[in-house]
């Protein structure tokens, strides 16, 4: 009876966890015919791996099925709750089984990215010796979150969010299970609404179905999930937005690229997604300022001012007025003429500054506030530009002689940089002695 009570208390997603590969939905790029993981499962070839994918994509289930198909013992740890002590205990259990029964062990570590370097290193010798077959699950990019020593000993499989059609298949199983306990009616339209709202997360979809079933209307002993019940669940739902995680950086990248690609509508969508997901508006404001400098620059210098103004409005007024100012700035940045000429020029100058070493400032560019410095030729032969024709010292140079004159900044033919480019061409022609040509242009 206790077991039955424990079973009934389980969430629907746990009750419907696939018990065989035939029941597993999604990840056809890994589990389809002649695909790598499917072939390994079919041949019972145990190997260490990292399953990288979003929540509800089947990482834990795949790990369990891998152990089950191979007849291996399955030990599960959570990186949130476990440490080196628990790792050692699991390894000792694996050794006992290997020595006593010759049975392999799959050690599954959920959220492995939460382990630090020392904890990750604790697996290495045991993986090398074949005592355990390590399977780690992570929602974060292993390239950044796992150390190279561990990565070199595992294969990384990338799991995808489930499609709406795939989530609908999972939900139909959920409806059938709930219907078995008490008659339940769910229309295809409601299943589609839940599937579309789950963002490819099977566990989340089943949880939403279960909550909606609890709110379902009761008529003559049967239940029917209507749109009102689903919307009530959705109102309490939190959009997927992991501050500091992969999804965070994917969405800010999408916002930046929409601005760069002159798509005000795309920019507004990703801005709304981030704000709706709980992103700090001040972080978005800071990134908008970066976009104004990196992707617009001198093609429209007003963009930087507008981005800073939006940031200040957000700081002073908060929500929702500040968010509207961010939207205004995002749209302006998206429609503004684009130039990364200053961004590229600065990076080139920075690279040369680092590679050329500590070259001395030429004497004519040094200031000479004291008589001693003047006696040492500081500032000698400097030409004061305001005293020169056209306000430009024609023969003056501005780089260390070891480098010679350089040109990093190449204005584009867009926005204000068209005029800036024309101005710089006239300056260069003047310095090169083409005075008549410059005068004719002016």
PEQUI-V49233 format. One record per residue. N is the residue number from 0. PHI is phi in radians with two decimals (999 if undefined). Layout:
<<N	PHI> <N	PHI>>
//
This chain:
<<0	999> <1	-1.12> <2	-1.14> <3	-1.16> <4	-1.12> <5	-1.10> <6	-1.13> <7	-1.20> <8	-1.38> <9	-1.17> <10	-1.08> <11	-1.01> <12	-1.07> <13	-1.26> <14	-1.10> <15	-1.73> <16	-1.02> <17	-0.98> <18	-1.77> <19	-2.64> <20	-1.12> <21	-1.12> <22	-1.51> <23	-1.30> <24	-1.99> <25	1.68> <26	1.02> <27	-1.14> <28	-1.21> <29	-1.89> <30	-1.97> <31	-1.25> <32	-1.03> <33	1.13> <34	-1.55> <35	-1.01> <36	-1.29> <37	-1.11> <38	-1.15> <39	-1.14> <40	-1.16> <41	-1.13> <42	-1.63> <43	1.00> <44	-1.57> <45	-1.24> <46	-2.68> <47	-1.34> <48	-2.70> <49	-2.15> <50	-1.75> <51	-1.93> <52	-3.05> <53	-1.27> <54	-1.01> <55	1.28> <56	-1.65> <57	1.86> <58	-1.12> <59	-1.11> <60	-1.08> <61	-1.07> <62	-1.08> <63	-1.11> <64	-1.14> <65	-1.08> <66	-1.17> <67	-1.09> <68	-1.09> <69	-1.64> <70	1.19> <71	-1.60> <72	-1.23> <73	-2.07> <74	-2.06> <75	-2.01> <76	-2.18> <77	-1.92> <78	-1.14> <79	-1.28> <80	-1.86> <81	-1.96> <82	-2.46> <83	-1.07> <84	-1.03> <85	-1.15> <86	-1.09> <87	-1.09> <88	-1.09> <89	-1.14> <90	-1.15> <91	-1.10> <92	-1.10> <93	-1.12> <94	-1.10> <95	-1.04> <96	-1.16> <97	-1.17> <98	-1.31> <99	-1.42> <100	-2.13> <101	1.18> <102	-1.71> <103	-1.31> <104	-2.23> <105	-1.69> <106	-1.75> <107	-1.72> <108	-2.10> <109	-1.37> <110	0.94> <111	-1.04> <112	-1.11> <113	-1.43> <114	-1.33> <115	-1.40> <116	-1.06> <117	-1.12> <118	-1.17> <119	-1.13> <120	-1.12> <121	-1.10> <122	-1.39> <123	-0.96> <124	-1.08> <125	-1.35> <126	-1.19> <127	-1.04> <128	-1.41> <129	1.39> <130	-1.23> <131	-2.25> <132	-1.87> <133	-1.50> <134	-2.23> <135	-1.84> <136	-2.03> <137	-2.61> <138	-1.65> <139	-1.86> <140	-1.11> <141	-1.04> <142	-1.03> <143	-1.75> <144	-1.75> <145	-1.99> <146	-1.33> <147	-1.09> <148	-1.09> <149	-1.27> <150	-1.06> <151	-1.21> <152	-1.86> <153	-2.30> <154	-1.74> <155	-1.82> <156	-2.00> <157	-1.68> <158	-1.68> <159	-1.85> <160	-1.06> <161	-1.19> <162	-1.29> <163	-1.04> <164	-1.09> <165	-1.14> <166	-1.14> <167	-1.06> <168	-1.08> <169	-1.10> <170	-1.14> <171	-1.09> <172	-1.14> <173	-1.11> <174	-1.10> <175	-1.07> <176	-1.16> <177	-1.15> <178	-1.14> <179	-1.20> <180	-1.61> <181	-2.78> <182	-0.81> <183	-2.39> <184	-1.97> <185	-2.38> <186	-1.32> <187	-0.98> <188	-1.16> <189	-1.23> <190	-1.04> <191	-1.13> <192	-1.09> <193	-1.15> <194	-1.07> <195	-1.17> <196	-1.47> <197	-1.44> <198	1.00> <199	1.36> <200	-1.82> <201	-1.11> <202	-1.10> <203	-1.12> <204	-1.08> <205	-1.17> <206	-1.12> <207	-1.10> <208	-1.09> <209	-1.13> <210	-1.15> <211	-1.14> <212	-1.12> <213	-1.14> <214	-1.63> <215	-1.11> <216	-1.19> <217	-1.96> <218	-2.27> <219	0.99> <220	1.45> <221	-2.04> <222	-1.97> <223	-2.41> <224	-1.43> <225	-1.86> <226	-1.10> <227	-1.09> <228	-1.16> <229	-1.16> <230	-1.13> <231	-1.10> <232	-1.22> <233	-1.13> <234	-1.08> <235	-1.62> <236	-1.36> <237	-1.82> <238	-1.08> <239	-1.30> <240	-2.76> <241	-1.67> <242	-1.04> <243	1.55> <244	-1.68> <245	-1.02> <246	-1.10> <247	-0.99> <248	-1.26> <249	-1.14> <250	-1.30> <251	-1.18> <252	-1.12> <253	-1.12> <254	-1.07> <255	-1.07> <256	-1.22> <257	-1.16> <258	-1.11> <259	-1.06> <260	-1.52> <261	1.04> <262	-1.99> <263	-1.10> <264	-1.22> <265	-1.09> <266	-1.08> <267	-1.14> <268	-1.09> <269	-1.25> <270	-1.08> <271	-1.12> <272	-1.05> <273	-1.20> <274	-1.16> <275	-1.12> <276	-1.45> <277	1.78> <278	-1.16> <279	-1.13> <280	-1.00> <281	-1.19> <282	-1.15> <283	-1.09> <284	-1.03> <285	-1.11> <286	-1.20> <287	-1.11> <288	-1.09> <289	-1.06> <290	-1.06> <291	-1.07> <292	-1.42> <293	-1.31> <294	-1.93> <295	-2.05> <296	0.94> <297	-1.45> <298	-1.15> <299	-2.71> <300	-1.05> <301	-1.14> <302	-1.06> <303	-1.13> <304	-1.09> <305	-1.14> <306	-1.12> <307	-1.15> <308	-1.11> <309	-1.11> <310	-1.04> <311	-1.14> <312	-1.07> <313	-1.07> <314	-1.13> <315	-1.45> <316	-1.83> <317	1.24> <318	-1.64> <319	-1.65> <320	-1.04> <321	-1.11> <322	-1.17> <323	-1.14> <324	-1.12> <325	-1.11> <326	-1.12> <327	-1.05> <328	-1.13> <329	-1.07> <330	-1.14> <331	-1.07> <332	-1.09> <333	-1.17> <334	-1.57> <335	-1.20> <336	-1.08> <337	-1.89> <338	-2.73> <339	-1.88> <340	-1.08> <341	-1.17> <342	-1.03> <343	-1.17> <344	-1.12> <345	-1.11> <346	-1.08> <347	-1.17> <348	-1.13> <349	-1.10> <350	-1.10> <351	-1.21> <352	-1.06> <353	-1.26> <354	-1.47> <355	-1.55> <356	1.40> <357	-1.56> <358	-1.24> <359	-1.24> <360	-1.25> <361	-0.95> <362	-0.97> <363	-1.25> <364	-1.67> <365	-1.48> <366	-1.41> <367	-2.30> <368	-1.34> <369	-2.12> <370	-1.16> <371	-1.07> <372	-1.16> <373	-1.11> <374	-1.17> <375	-1.62> <376	1.30> <377	-1.10> <378	1.38> <379	-1.15> <380	1.22> <381	-1.25> <382	-1.82> <383	-1.32> <384	-1.02> <385	-1.15> <386	-1.57> <387	-1.68> <388	-1.06> <389	1.15> <390	1.23> <391	-2.37> <392	-1.31> <393	-1.09> <394	-1.79> <395	-1.33> <396	-1.96> <397	-2.30> <398	-2.20> <399	-1.01> <400	-1.04> <401	-1.14> <402	-1.60> <403	1.31> <404	-1.25> <405	-2.18> <406	-2.28> <407	-1.69> <408	-1.58> <409	-2.17> <410	-1.01> <411	-1.56> <412	-1.58> <413	-2.48> <414	1.01> <415	-1.10> <416	-1.17> <417	-1.06> <418	-1.22> <419	-1.08> <420	-1.10> <421	-1.10> <422	-1.07> <423	-1.16> <424	-1.12> <425	-1.14> <426	-1.08> <427	-1.17> <428	-1.13> <429	-1.09> <430	-1.19> <431	-1.51> <432	1.69> <433	-1.51> <434	-1.13> <435	-1.09> <436	-1.12> <437	-1.18> <438	-1.13> <439	-1.16> <440	-1.18> <441	-1.47>>
//
